[in-house]
Amino acid sequence: MIMYHVTVKIAPEKCSEWLQWMKSVHIPEVLDTGYFIKCRLSKLDSDDSDGDTYSVLYDCPSREKLSKYMSLSAPALQKKHIDRFAGHFVAFRTTLEVDEELFPRVHHS
C-alpha cells in the first residue's frame, strides 16, 4: 500500500470555501480517477493565525497506480486547485510506503 499525502495550508479568508470545495468537488474527483481506495481529510491541531493546515491522505494499492495517477490525472486536478485558490495556499506532497499495519491483539469495550 502506498499513501499519497498532500499537506495544504490555506489562508483564513478562504478556509471555509476551500474545505467545502475539497469535500464536494476535489476529493471526489481524485477518488473517481479509480487510482485510490479511500481518502482521509484531517485538520492539524494548531493555533496558527495565518491559516489552517490540512492533511489529505489517499490510499493507493500500488506504486504503479500512483505513478499513473501522477502522470495522467494529477496535473489537470492540481491546475483546477491552483486556478481556484492561487495565492491563498501552500502545499507539499509526499508518499509513504506502508510497511505493516498493526492492531491491538485484544479488543476492549
PyMOL CGO cylinders between C-alpha atoms (Angstrom):
from pymol import cmd
from pymol.cgo import CYLINDER

trace = [
    CYLINDER, 0.00, 0.00, 0.00, 1.22, 3.47, -0.91, 0.3, 1, 1, 1, 1, 1, 1,
    CYLINDER, 1.22, 3.47, -0.91, -0.09, 6.54, 0.84, 0.3, 1, 1, 1, 1, 1, 1,
    CYLINDER, -0.09, 6.54, 0.84, -0.14, 9.78, -1.13, 0.3, 1, 1, 1, 1, 1, 1,
    CYLINDER, -0.14, 9.78, -1.13, -0.08, 12.65, 1.36, 0.3, 1, 1, 1, 1, 1, 1,
    CYLINDER, -0.08, 12.65, 1.36, -0.91, 16.24, 0.47, 0.3, 1, 1, 1, 1, 1, 1,
    CYLINDER, -0.91, 16.24, 0.47, -0.46, 18.90, 3.14, 0.3, 1, 1, 1, 1, 1, 1,
    CYLINDER, -0.46, 18.90, 3.14, -2.19, 22.21, 2.47, 0.3, 1, 1, 1, 1, 1, 1,
    CYLINDER, -2.19, 22.21, 2.47, -2.09, 25.43, 4.46, 0.3, 1, 1, 1, 1, 1, 1,
    CYLINDER, -2.09, 25.43, 4.46, -4.97, 27.66, 3.43, 0.3, 1, 1, 1, 1, 1, 1,
    CYLINDER, -4.97, 27.66, 3.43, -5.40, 31.36, 4.18, 0.3, 1, 1, 1, 1, 1, 1,
    CYLINDER, -5.40, 31.36, 4.18, -8.03, 32.22, 6.83, 0.3, 1, 1, 1, 1, 1, 1,
    CYLINDER, -8.03, 32.22, 6.83, -10.27, 34.11, 4.40, 0.3, 1, 1, 1, 1, 1, 1,
    CYLINDER, -10.27, 34.11, 4.40, -10.51, 31.04, 2.12, 0.3, 1, 1, 1, 1, 1, 1,
    CYLINDER, -10.51, 31.04, 2.12, -10.67, 28.23, 4.70, 0.3, 1, 1, 1, 1, 1, 1,
    CYLINDER, -10.67, 28.23, 4.70, -14.40, 27.53, 4.67, 0.3, 1, 1, 1, 1, 1, 1,
    CYLINDER, -14.40, 27.53, 4.67, -14.70, 27.85, 0.88, 0.3, 1, 1, 1, 1, 1, 1,
    CYLINDER, -14.70, 27.85, 0.88, -11.66, 25.61, 0.36, 0.3, 1, 1, 1, 1, 1, 1,
    CYLINDER, -11.66, 25.61, 0.36, -12.87, 22.96, 2.79, 0.3, 1, 1, 1, 1, 1, 1,
    CYLINDER, -12.87, 22.96, 2.79, -16.31, 22.81, 1.19, 0.3, 1, 1, 1, 1, 1, 1,
    CYLINDER, -16.31, 22.81, 1.19, -14.78, 22.62, -2.30, 0.3, 1, 1, 1, 1, 1, 1,
    CYLINDER, -14.78, 22.62, -2.30, -12.36, 19.87, -1.23, 0.3, 1, 1, 1, 1, 1, 1,
    CYLINDER, -12.36, 19.87, -1.23, -15.17, 17.76, 0.24, 0.3, 1, 1, 1, 1, 1, 1,
    CYLINDER, -15.17, 17.76, 0.24, -17.71, 18.26, -2.52, 0.3, 1, 1, 1, 1, 1, 1,
    CYLINDER, -17.71, 18.26, -2.52, -15.54, 18.61, -5.65, 0.3, 1, 1, 1, 1, 1, 1,
    CYLINDER, -15.54, 18.61, -5.65, -11.81, 17.94, -5.48, 0.3, 1, 1, 1, 1, 1, 1,
    CYLINDER, -11.81, 17.94, -5.48, -11.54, 14.82, -3.32, 0.3, 1, 1, 1, 1, 1, 1,
    CYLINDER, -11.54, 14.82, -3.32, -14.46, 13.11, -5.11, 0.3, 1, 1, 1, 1, 1, 1,
    CYLINDER, -14.46, 13.11, -5.11, -12.79, 13.90, -8.46, 0.3, 1, 1, 1, 1, 1, 1,
    CYLINDER, -12.79, 13.90, -8.46, -9.50, 12.42, -7.26, 0.3, 1, 1, 1, 1, 1, 1,
    CYLINDER, -9.50, 12.42, -7.26, -11.24, 9.29, -5.96, 0.3, 1, 1, 1, 1, 1, 1,
    CYLINDER, -11.24, 9.29, -5.96, -13.24, 8.99, -9.18, 0.3, 1, 1, 1, 1, 1, 1,
    CYLINDER, -13.24, 8.99, -9.18, -9.99, 8.52, -11.14, 0.3, 1, 1, 1, 1, 1, 1,
    CYLINDER, -9.99, 8.52, -11.14, -10.01, 4.95, -9.82, 0.3, 1, 1, 1, 1, 1, 1,
    CYLINDER, -10.01, 4.95, -9.82, -6.42, 5.02, -8.57, 0.3, 1, 1, 1, 1, 1, 1,
    CYLINDER, -6.42, 5.02, -8.57, -7.22, 5.30, -4.84, 0.3, 1, 1, 1, 1, 1, 1,
    CYLINDER, -7.22, 5.30, -4.84, -9.10, 3.18, -2.33, 0.3, 1, 1, 1, 1, 1, 1,
    CYLINDER, -9.10, 3.18, -2.33, -10.03, 5.97, 0.10, 0.3, 1, 1, 1, 1, 1, 1,
    CYLINDER, -10.03, 5.97, 0.10, -9.13, 9.40, 1.40, 0.3, 1, 1, 1, 1, 1, 1,
    CYLINDER, -9.13, 9.40, 1.40, -8.78, 10.83, 4.89, 0.3, 1, 1, 1, 1, 1, 1,
    CYLINDER, -8.78, 10.83, 4.89, -9.08, 14.59, 5.36, 0.3, 1, 1, 1, 1, 1, 1,
    CYLINDER, -9.08, 14.59, 5.36, -7.74, 15.89, 8.67, 0.3, 1, 1, 1, 1, 1, 1,
    CYLINDER, -7.74, 15.89, 8.67, -7.15, 19.29, 10.19, 0.3, 1, 1, 1, 1, 1, 1,
    CYLINDER, -7.15, 19.29, 10.19, -3.91, 19.75, 12.08, 0.3, 1, 1, 1, 1, 1, 1,
    CYLINDER, -3.91, 19.75, 12.08, -4.27, 20.91, 15.66, 0.3, 1, 1, 1, 1, 1, 1,
    CYLINDER, -4.27, 20.91, 15.66, -2.68, 24.34, 15.76, 0.3, 1, 1, 1, 1, 1, 1,
    CYLINDER, -2.68, 24.34, 15.76, -3.44, 27.92, 16.69, 0.3, 1, 1, 1, 1, 1, 1,
    CYLINDER, -3.44, 27.92, 16.69, -1.92, 29.44, 13.58, 0.3, 1, 1, 1, 1, 1, 1,
    CYLINDER, -1.92, 29.44, 13.58, -3.31, 32.89, 12.81, 0.3, 1, 1, 1, 1, 1, 1,
    CYLINDER, -3.31, 32.89, 12.81, -2.22, 32.80, 9.16, 0.3, 1, 1, 1, 1, 1, 1,
    CYLINDER, -2.22, 32.80, 9.16, -4.44, 29.88, 8.19, 0.3, 1, 1, 1, 1, 1, 1,
    CYLINDER, -4.44, 29.88, 8.19, -5.42, 26.29, 8.84, 0.3, 1, 1, 1, 1, 1, 1,
    CYLINDER, -5.42, 26.29, 8.84, -3.35, 23.31, 7.79, 0.3, 1, 1, 1, 1, 1, 1,
    CYLINDER, -3.35, 23.31, 7.79, -4.97, 20.17, 6.44, 0.3, 1, 1, 1, 1, 1, 1,
    CYLINDER, -4.97, 20.17, 6.44, -3.67, 16.69, 5.71, 0.3, 1, 1, 1, 1, 1, 1,
    CYLINDER, -3.67, 16.69, 5.71, -5.24, 14.89, 2.75, 0.3, 1, 1, 1, 1, 1, 1,
    CYLINDER, -5.24, 14.89, 2.75, -4.18, 11.25, 2.76, 0.3, 1, 1, 1, 1, 1, 1,
    CYLINDER, -4.18, 11.25, 2.76, -5.07, 8.95, -0.13, 0.3, 1, 1, 1, 1, 1, 1,
    CYLINDER, -5.07, 8.95, -0.13, -4.55, 5.18, -0.01, 0.3, 1, 1, 1, 1, 1, 1,
    CYLINDER, -4.55, 5.18, -0.01, -3.27, 3.70, -3.26, 0.3, 1, 1, 1, 1, 1, 1,
    CYLINDER, -3.27, 3.70, -3.26, -2.86, -0.05, -3.82, 0.3, 1, 1, 1, 1, 1, 1,
    CYLINDER, -2.86, -0.05, -3.82, 0.46, 0.17, -5.69, 0.3, 1, 1, 1, 1, 1, 1,
    CYLINDER, 0.46, 0.17, -5.69, 3.30, 2.44, -6.70, 0.3, 1, 1, 1, 1, 1, 1,
    CYLINDER, 3.30, 2.44, -6.70, 2.40, 1.76, -10.35, 0.3, 1, 1, 1, 1, 1, 1,
    CYLINDER, 2.40, 1.76, -10.35, -1.14, 3.08, -9.87, 0.3, 1, 1, 1, 1, 1, 1,
    CYLINDER, -1.14, 3.08, -9.87, 0.19, 6.16, -8.09, 0.3, 1, 1, 1, 1, 1, 1,
    CYLINDER, 0.19, 6.16, -8.09, 2.63, 6.75, -10.94, 0.3, 1, 1, 1, 1, 1, 1,
    CYLINDER, 2.63, 6.75, -10.94, -0.23, 6.55, -13.46, 0.3, 1, 1, 1, 1, 1, 1,
    CYLINDER, -0.23, 6.55, -13.46, -2.30, 8.97, -11.39, 0.3, 1, 1, 1, 1, 1, 1,
    CYLINDER, -2.30, 8.97, -11.39, 0.63, 11.41, -11.16, 0.3, 1, 1, 1, 1, 1, 1,
    CYLINDER, 0.63, 11.41, -11.16, 1.21, 11.40, -14.91, 0.3, 1, 1, 1, 1, 1, 1,
    CYLINDER, 1.21, 11.40, -14.91, -2.34, 11.05, -16.27, 0.3, 1, 1, 1, 1, 1, 1,
    CYLINDER, -2.34, 11.05, -16.27, -4.70, 12.74, -13.79, 0.3, 1, 1, 1, 1, 1, 1,
    CYLINDER, -4.70, 12.74, -13.79, -2.83, 14.84, -11.23, 0.3, 1, 1, 1, 1, 1, 1,
    CYLINDER, -2.83, 14.84, -11.23, -1.73, 17.72, -13.50, 0.3, 1, 1, 1, 1, 1, 1,
    CYLINDER, -1.73, 17.72, -13.50, -5.30, 18.69, -14.50, 0.3, 1, 1, 1, 1, 1, 1,
    CYLINDER, -5.30, 18.69, -14.50, -6.68, 18.24, -10.99, 0.3, 1, 1, 1, 1, 1, 1,
    CYLINDER, -6.68, 18.24, -10.99, -3.85, 20.26, -9.44, 0.3, 1, 1, 1, 1, 1, 1,
    CYLINDER, -3.85, 20.26, -9.44, -4.38, 23.01, -12.04, 0.3, 1, 1, 1, 1, 1, 1,
    CYLINDER, -4.38, 23.01, -12.04, -8.05, 23.31, -11.04, 0.3, 1, 1, 1, 1, 1, 1,
    CYLINDER, -8.05, 23.31, -11.04, -6.96, 23.73, -7.41, 0.3, 1, 1, 1, 1, 1, 1,
    CYLINDER, -6.96, 23.73, -7.41, -4.34, 26.32, -8.33, 0.3, 1, 1, 1, 1, 1, 1,
    CYLINDER, -4.34, 26.32, -8.33, -6.72, 28.23, -10.60, 0.3, 1, 1, 1, 1, 1, 1,
    CYLINDER, -6.72, 28.23, -10.60, -9.32, 28.47, -7.84, 0.3, 1, 1, 1, 1, 1, 1,
    CYLINDER, -9.32, 28.47, -7.84, -7.08, 29.20, -4.82, 0.3, 1, 1, 1, 1, 1, 1,
    CYLINDER, -7.08, 29.20, -4.82, -3.88, 30.72, -6.25, 0.3, 1, 1, 1, 1, 1, 1,
    CYLINDER, -3.88, 30.72, -6.25, -2.12, 32.97, -3.75, 0.3, 1, 1, 1, 1, 1, 1,
    CYLINDER, -2.12, 32.97, -3.75, -4.14, 31.62, -0.83, 0.3, 1, 1, 1, 1, 1, 1,
    CYLINDER, -4.14, 31.62, -0.83, -2.40, 28.33, -0.09, 0.3, 1, 1, 1, 1, 1, 1,
    CYLINDER, -2.40, 28.33, -0.09, 0.87, 26.48, 0.10, 0.3, 1, 1, 1, 1, 1, 1,
    CYLINDER, 0.87, 26.48, 0.10, 1.03, 22.73, -0.45, 0.3, 1, 1, 1, 1, 1, 1,
    CYLINDER, 1.03, 22.73, -0.45, 3.52, 19.93, -0.46, 0.3, 1, 1, 1, 1, 1, 1,
    CYLINDER, 3.52, 19.93, -0.46, 3.19, 16.29, -1.38, 0.3, 1, 1, 1, 1, 1, 1,
    CYLINDER, 3.19, 16.29, -1.38, 4.87, 13.17, -0.05, 0.3, 1, 1, 1, 1, 1, 1,
    CYLINDER, 4.87, 13.17, -0.05, 4.43, 9.45, -0.49, 0.3, 1, 1, 1, 1, 1, 1,
    CYLINDER, 4.43, 9.45, -0.49, 4.72, 6.80, 2.17, 0.3, 1, 1, 1, 1, 1, 1,
    CYLINDER, 4.72, 6.80, 2.17, 5.02, 3.07, 1.69, 0.3, 1, 1, 1, 1, 1, 1,
    CYLINDER, 5.02, 3.07, 1.69, 3.11, 1.12, 4.31, 0.3, 1, 1, 1, 1, 1, 1,
    CYLINDER, 3.11, 1.12, 4.31, 5.45, -1.47, 5.77, 0.3, 1, 1, 1, 1, 1, 1,
    CYLINDER, 5.45, -1.47, 5.77, 2.96, -3.08, 8.11, 0.3, 1, 1, 1, 1, 1, 1,
    CYLINDER, 2.96, -3.08, 8.11, -0.34, -2.33, 9.83, 0.3, 1, 1, 1, 1, 1, 1,
    CYLINDER, -0.34, -2.33, 9.83, -0.58, -3.32, 13.47, 0.3, 1, 1, 1, 1, 1, 1,
    CYLINDER, -0.58, -3.32, 13.47, -3.75, -3.65, 15.51, 0.3, 1, 1, 1, 1, 1, 1,
    CYLINDER, -3.75, -3.65, 15.51, -4.46, -4.42, 19.19, 0.3, 1, 1, 1, 1, 1, 1,
    CYLINDER, -4.46, -4.42, 19.19, -4.40, -8.12, 19.97, 0.3, 1, 1, 1, 1, 1, 1,
    CYLINDER, -4.40, -8.12, 19.97, -7.38, -7.77, 22.27, 0.3, 1, 1, 1, 1, 1, 1,
    CYLINDER, -7.38, -7.77, 22.27, -10.36, -5.54, 21.59, 0.3, 1, 1, 1, 1, 1, 1,
    CYLINDER, -10.36, -5.54, 21.59, -11.51, -3.69, 24.71, 0.3, 1, 1, 1, 1, 1, 1,
    CYLINDER, -11.51, -3.69, 24.71, -15.03, -2.41, 25.05, 0.3, 1, 1, 1, 1, 1, 1,
]
cmd.load_cgo(trace, "trace")
